[in-house]
Amino acid sequence: MKIVDLKCAVIGGSPIVRIVTDQGISGFGQVEKYKPYLKPFVLQFREPLLGADPTDVERTMLRIRQRGAFKPYGAAISAIEMALWDVAGKAAGVPVYKLLGGKVRDRVRVYNGAYRKPMARHRPEDFADEMKRMMALPEGFTIVKQGISFHSPMKNEPGYFYGEVEKSSLHGWLDRGPMTERGMAYTLDCVAAMKEALGDKVGLALDCGPGWMLPDAIRFARAVEKHHLMWLEDMLTGDYVPFVNADVYRDLTQSTSTPIHTGEQIYLRQNFKDLIERQAVRVVGPDPCDVGGIAELKWIAEYADLHGILMAPHGTGNGLLGLAALVQVGATLPHNFIAFECPVGDPEWWYDIVDGLPNPLIRNGMIEVWDRPGMGVDLVPERAKRYLAAEDAAFFD
């Protein structure tokens, strides 16, 4: 089998990768939403990939892997990798999890991720109401993650921190600075309100930044120890920060029993090396759509497990094809796997242009691992074509 074409079309804001082979099998991968500008970055890899055997996934990836970078530029490489696995699974007639070593579990746990809704206000009672809404959802999430502090509009409150919020059109803009006493107390009140609403029935994780200074992060992590949180995410770096700062994270982690989490922006296993080997965090959270793909994520999970570190993959904007990839790799991860962040179809019509998702998708916070070949979720060309721009009209040809 050989690759005869690499195509990319923007559908609903997400660049979609299609690997076309000489045997009529196509594989699909999805770049995280908000990144339509990466379409040309994907297409630059067409020539290097032509003629490669897509079922030799690792050998094919060696042609292009060194051209990626931290978020967002690892996304193109990652989507191509997932499309290769989709082809390989379809060619073998087995689900991708079989090619990754087989299942460790029949169901994968997910947390709310893209099921969060924007909050009009950010008082403690508003956060409590959002937790109650989450618990009432039919998906039955057993873990809820909520954005607070620098990862939310809380930072816009007057006197929240000693700094100014910079206005930017860029998603993931990095505002940071020392916390005021008032800001710290306000944030802690919001956490207490959320925990009171959730009780001990649902685990609470907090997406905190990045933006915190180390002394404030230490004070906060210690202050919330009594709440037994699942983790504090991206306090120091994360999102679109193109570096790791493992030594600073290690200072934070060693100061508290509250688990510290980071990793969504990091590209490749090599850039998790210091975080894992230096015990800099208690939880790593690579995103398969940014880290270099699902095999890369599995390697990181296994290496983290050897060092007593837990795994909770990121995945908010990865769409339904990204969801399928997360289910396949999530089934194969070692027992340090907690849950992955569950994306949704956005816009809603995404659910009409794919086949293969179970209905209902999530029960009791879990997704049953399906057994269809490849990623097991496919675009339906007849339904998807209506959402193609004129320049992408030949995407399914």
C-alpha positions in Angstrom: 0.0 0.0 0.0 1.2 3.5 -0.8 0.1 7.1 -0.1 -1.0 8.7 -3.3 -2.3 12.0 -1.8 -2.6 14.1 1.3 -5.5 16.5 1.4 -6.7 19.0 4.0 -10.1 20.8 4.2 -11.4 23.1 6.8 -14.8 21.8 8.1 -16.5 23.8 10.8 -13.3 25.6 11.8 -11.2 22.4 12.0 -8.6 21.4 9.4 -9.4 17.8 8.5 -6.6 15.6 7.1 -7.3 12.9 4.6 -4.6 10.3 3.7 -5.5 8.7 0.3 -3.9 5.4 -0.7 -3.6 3.4 -3.9 -5.9 0.7 -2.6 -8.9 3.0 -2.1 -8.6 3.3 1.7 -8.6 6.7 3.2 -7.7 7.7 6.7 -8.9 10.9 8.5 -7.4 13.0 11.3 -8.7 16.3 12.9 -6.8 19.3 14.0 -8.2 21.0 17.1 -10.8 23.7 16.4 -9.7 27.3 16.3 -6.8 26.4 14.0 -8.0 26.8 10.4 -4.7 28.7 9.7 -2.8 25.4 10.0 -4.2 24.1 6.7 -1.1 25.2 4.7 1.1 23.8 7.4 -0.5 20.4 6.9 -0.3 20.5 3.1 3.5 21.2 3.1 3.9 17.5 4.1 2.2 16.1 1.0 5.4 15.7 -1.0 7.4 14.0 1.8 4.6 11.5 2.4 3.9 10.4 -1.2 4.9 6.8 -1.8 5.2 5.9 1.9 3.4 2.8 3.2 0.9 4.3 5.6 0.6 1.0 7.6 4.3 1.5 8.6 3.1 4.4 10.8 6.4 4.9 12.7 8.6 4.8 9.6 6.3 7.2 7.8 6.2 9.6 10.8 10.0 9.7 10.8 9.8 11.6 7.5 8.0 14.6 9.1 8.0 14.4 12.9 11.0 16.8 13.3 9.1 19.5 11.5 6.5 20.0 14.3 6.7 22.2 17.4 4.9 23.1 20.6 1.2 24.0 20.3 -0.2 24.9 17.8 2.4 23.6 15.3 2.4 20.0 16.5 -1.3 19.8 15.5 -0.6 19.2 11.8 1.9 16.4 12.5 -0.5 14.9 15.1 -3.5 14.9 12.7 -1.4 13.2 10.0 -0.3 10.5 12.5 -3.9 9.8 13.5 -5.0 9.5 9.8 -2.2 7.0 9.3 -3.4 4.8 12.2 -6.9 5.1 10.7 -5.6 3.7 7.4 -3.6 1.0 9.1 -6.6 -0.2 11.1 -8.9 -0.2 8.1 -6.3 -2.1 6.0 -6.0 -4.7 8.8 -9.7 -4.9 9.5 -9.2 -4.2 13.2 -9.8 -1.2 15.5 -6.7 0.9 16.1 -6.4 -0.2 19.8 -5.5 -3.7 18.5 -2.5 -2.2 16.7 -1.5 -0.3 19.8 -1.2 -3.5 21.9 -4.8 -4.2 22.7 -7.3 -3.1 25.3 -6.6 -2.6 29.0 -10.2 -1.6 29.6 -13.6 -1.9 27.8 -14.8 1.5 28.8 -12.8 4.8 29.1 -13.6 7.4 31.6 -14.1 11.0 30.4 -14.5 14.4 32.1 -16.6 17.3 31.0 -14.2 19.2 28.8 -16.1 21.0 26.1 -19.4 20.5 28.0 -18.6 23.6 30.1 -20.7 26.7 29.3 -19.6 30.3 29.6 -20.7 31.8 32.9 -22.2 35.3 32.9 -20.8 36.0 36.4 -18.0 34.5 38.5 -19.2 34.7 42.1 -18.9 31.7 44.3 -22.6 31.0 44.0 -22.3 31.1 40.2 -19.6 28.4 40.3 -21.8 26.3 42.6 -24.6 26.6 40.1 -22.4 25.4 37.3 -21.4 22.4 39.3 -25.0 21.6 39.9 -25.7 21.9 36.2 -22.8 19.5 35.4 -24.1 16.9 37.9 -27.5 17.1 36.3 -26.2 16.3 32.8 -27.4 12.9 31.4 -23.7 12.0 30.7 -23.2 11.4 34.4 -19.7 12.8 34.6 -17.8 11.5 37.6 -15.1 14.1 37.2 -15.7 17.8 36.4 -13.0 20.3 35.4 -13.6 24.0 35.8 -11.6 26.9 34.6 -10.7 29.5 37.3 -8.2 32.3 38.0 -6.0 33.1 35.0 -7.9 30.5 32.9 -11.1 32.4 33.3 -12.6 35.9 33.3 -11.9 36.0 37.1 -8.6 37.6 36.2 -10.6 40.6 34.9 -12.0 41.4 38.4 -10.6 44.7 39.7 -7.7 44.1 42.1 -7.5 40.4 41.3 -3.7 40.5 40.7 -0.9 43.0 40.5 -0.9 43.4 36.8 -3.0 44.4 33.8 -5.1 42.1 31.5 -3.9 42.6 28.0 -6.6 42.5 25.3 -5.7 40.2 22.4 -7.5 38.5 19.6 -5.3 35.4 20.2 -6.7 32.5 22.0 -4.5 31.5 25.0 -3.0 35.0 25.6 -0.7 34.8 28.6 -1.7 37.3 31.4 0.4 36.7 34.5 1.4 38.4 37.7 1.4 38.2 41.5 -2.0 37.6 43.2 -3.5 40.1 45.6 -4.7 39.0 49.0 -8.2 39.8 47.8 -7.8 37.8 44.6 -6.5 34.8 46.5 -9.4 34.9 49.0 -11.9 35.3 46.2 -10.5 32.3 44.3 -10.5 30.1 47.4 -14.2 31.0 48.2 -15.1 29.9 44.7 -13.4 26.6 45.1 -15.1 26.0 48.5 -18.5 26.7 46.8 -17.8 24.2 44.1 -16.8 21.5 46.5 -19.9 22.1 48.6 -22.1 21.7 45.6 -20.3 18.5 44.3 -19.7 16.8 47.7 -17.8 13.6 47.5 -19.8 12.2 44.6 -17.9 13.9 41.8 -14.2 14.7 41.6 -13.2 18.3 40.9 -10.2 19.4 38.8 -9.3 23.0 38.3 -7.8 24.6 35.1 -5.9 27.4 36.7 -3.8 29.2 34.2 -1.1 29.6 33.2 -0.3 32.9 34.9 0.4 32.2 38.5 3.7 33.1 40.2 5.3 30.3 42.2 4.8 31.7 45.7 1.0 32.2 45.0 0.7 28.8 43.4 2.2 27.2 46.5 -0.1 29.1 48.9 -3.1 28.2 46.8 -2.2 24.5 46.4 -1.7 24.1 50.1 -4.9 26.0 51.0 -7.0 23.6 48.8 -5.5 20.4 50.1 -8.5 19.9 52.4 -10.8 19.7 49.3 -9.0 16.6 47.9 -9.0 18.0 44.3 -8.2 15.8 41.4 -5.5 18.2 40.2 -4.5 21.8 39.6 -3.7 22.3 35.9 -1.3 24.6 34.1 -0.7 27.0 37.0 2.8 28.0 35.7 2.9 27.1 32.0 0.6 25.5 29.6 -1.9 26.3 26.8 0.3 28.1 24.2 3.4 28.5 26.3 6.4 27.1 24.2 8.4 25.8 27.2 8.1 23.5 30.2 9.9 24.9 33.3 10.1 21.5 34.9 12.4 22.8 37.7 9.8 25.4 38.8 7.0 22.8 38.6 9.0 20.5 40.8 9.2 23.2 43.5 5.4 23.5 43.3 4.8 19.8 43.4 7.1 19.1 46.3 5.4 21.8 48.3 1.9 20.3 48.4 -0.2 17.1 48.4 -2.6 18.6 45.9 -1.7 16.9 42.5 -0.2 19.3 40.0 -0.9 18.7 36.3 0.4 20.1 33.0 1.3 19.2 29.4 -1.4 20.1 26.9 0.9 22.3 24.8 3.9 20.0 24.8 5.1 18.4 21.6 6.8 15.0 21.6 7.9 12.6 24.4 11.4 14.3 24.6 9.8 17.4 26.0 8.0 15.4 28.8 11.3 13.9 29.8 12.2 16.4 32.5 8.7 16.6 33.9 8.6 12.9 34.4 12.1 12.0 35.4 12.4 14.9 37.8 9.0 14.1 39.4 8.0 17.7 38.5 4.2 16.9 38.4 1.8 14.3 39.6 -0.3 14.2 36.5 0.6 14.7 32.8 -2.0 15.8 30.3 -0.7 15.6 26.7 -3.2 16.3 23.9 -3.1 13.7 21.1 -3.9 16.5 18.7 -0.7 18.5 19.7 1.8 16.0 21.2 2.5 14.2 17.9 -0.4 11.7 17.9 -1.7 8.7 19.8 1.3 6.5 19.7 3.3 9.4 21.2 0.7 9.8 23.9 0.8 6.1 24.7 4.6 6.2 25.1 4.4 9.1 27.5 1.7 7.4 29.6 3.8 4.3 29.9 6.9 6.2 30.8 4.9 8.3 33.4 3.5 5.1 34.9 7.1 3.8 35.5 7.7 7.0 37.6 4.4 6.9 39.5 2.9 9.8 37.6 -0.8 9.8 36.5 -2.2 10.5 33.0 -5.2 12.7 32.2 -5.1 13.6 28.5 -6.3 17.0 27.2 -8.9 17.2 24.4 -11.3 20.1 24.6 -11.5 21.2 21.0 -10.5 18.0 19.2 -13.9 17.3 17.6 -15.5 14.0 16.9 -12.6 12.5 14.9 -10.3 13.5 17.8 -12.7 11.9 20.2 -12.5 8.7 18.3 -8.7 8.8 18.5 -8.9 9.4 22.3 -11.2 6.4 22.8 -8.8 4.1 20.8 -5.7 5.1 22.7 -7.4 5.5 26.0 -8.4 1.9 25.9 -4.7 0.9 25.7 -3.2 3.1 28.4 -1.8 1.6 31.7 -3.5 1.9 35.0 -2.2 5.4 35.7 -4.9 6.6 33.3 -7.5 8.7 35.1 -9.8 10.1 32.3 -9.6 12.2 29.2 -11.1 15.6 28.4 -14.2 14.9 26.2 -14.6 17.0 23.1 -18.0 17.6 21.4 -19.1 18.1 17.8 -19.0 21.9 17.2 -20.9 23.1 15.3 -23.7 20.7 16.3 -24.1 19.5 12.7 -20.9 17.5 13.1 -23.0 14.7 14.6 -24.9 14.5 11.2 -21.8 14.1 9.1 -20.0 11.3 10.9 -21.0 7.6 11.4 -19.9 5.3 14.1 -20.5 7.1 17.4 -22.6 5.2 20.0 -25.9 6.8 21.1 -25.9 7.8 23.8 -22.2 8.5 23.7 -21.5 8.7 27.4 -23.1 6.8 30.2 -22.1 7.2 33.8 -19.1 9.2 32.7 -17.8 6.4 30.5 -17.6 5.6 26.8 -17.8 2.0 25.6 -14.8 1.2 23.4 -16.1 0.2 19.9 -14.7 -2.5 17.6 -15.1 -1.0 14.1 -11.9 -1.0 12.0 -9.6 2.0 12.1 -10.7 4.8 14.4 -14.2 3.5 13.9 -15.7 6.9 13.2 -15.9 8.1 9.6 -16.9 11.2 7.7 -19.9 10.7 5.4 -19.0 12.5 2.2 -22.5 13.0 1.0 -23.4 14.9 4.2 -20.1 16.6 4.8 -19.7 18.1 1.2 -22.2 20.9 2.0 -19.9 22.3 4.6 -16.8 22.5 2.3 -15.6 25.8 0.9 -15.3 26.1 -2.9 -11.5 25.7 -2.7 -12.0 22.3 -0.9 -14.7 20.9 -3.2 -12.4 18.0 -4.4 -11.6 16.9 -0.8 -13.6 13.7 -1.1 -12.8 12.9 -4.7 
